[in-house]
Amino acid sequence: MTAMHIIPAIDIRAGRAVRLFRGEKERETVYSGSPADMARRWADQGATCLHVVDLDGAFEGTGANEPHIREIVRAVQIPVQAGGGIRDIEKARRLIDCGVERMILGTRALESRRFVDDMLQAFPGRIIVGVDARGGKVAMKGWTETSDVAAEAFLASFSGSGLAAIVYTDISRDGALAGVNTDAIRTACRAVDVPIIASGGVTSADDVRALRSLPLFGIIVGKAFYDGKLTLPEALAALADLE
């Protein structure tokens, strides 16, 4: 199996690096006025890729944070995957022009499979779909709405699609430092033949070890890094324990 990655998350809102509690935009903590500085920090500590989310794009469909994404890409020499408000091919092309390696589709992927197929054709090997689950259903529009679509069925629908990966997020754990939902992530891995990147709730080295036993491409870590509950070197060491 390809080596698993620990992927630090950088969420951008109004040009600042922030974290939300369980996706609630009213419960925001600001960690830095410079997302690019955060990117350098993670790269310097050994990150092999970064996960960047434009929260303003996810909530409102704006592109105001694109200059900050460009600065992140210029600041580091590692791949950057980015999402948040990618709802048309023009936005995707702008991110490619910024130097983004892979793009994450969220709401539009749920609304239109044709859009996903068009993106896969336009950008082969560079498309990720984000599957954000709340109570077994897929959430959308920056997690502000929950659809009637079952997460497991939605995952299964992408088998054989050619996606580079799927980011599976358990919203109830995201930003809550509540530990990972290993059973849900295991179910996600079994549901589809696309590499899974797990997100939501990673708090300790033990969480990393629990997920390391699953066939994941990577593990996204956010609040635990920012609050000092877990360091990137500790997370990388937890992976090495089982290799």
Beta strands, then each sheet from edge to edge (+ up, - down):
strand 1: 5-13
strand 2: 16-21
strand 3: 24-32
strand 4: 50-54
strand 5: 80-83
strand 6: 102-105
strand 7: 127-134
strand 8: 137-140
strand 9: 145-150
strand 10: 165-170
strand 11: 196-199
strand 12: 216-221
sheet 1: 3+ 2- 1+ 4+ 5+ 6+ 7+ 8- 9+
sheet 2: 3+ 2- 1+ 12+ 11+ 10+
end
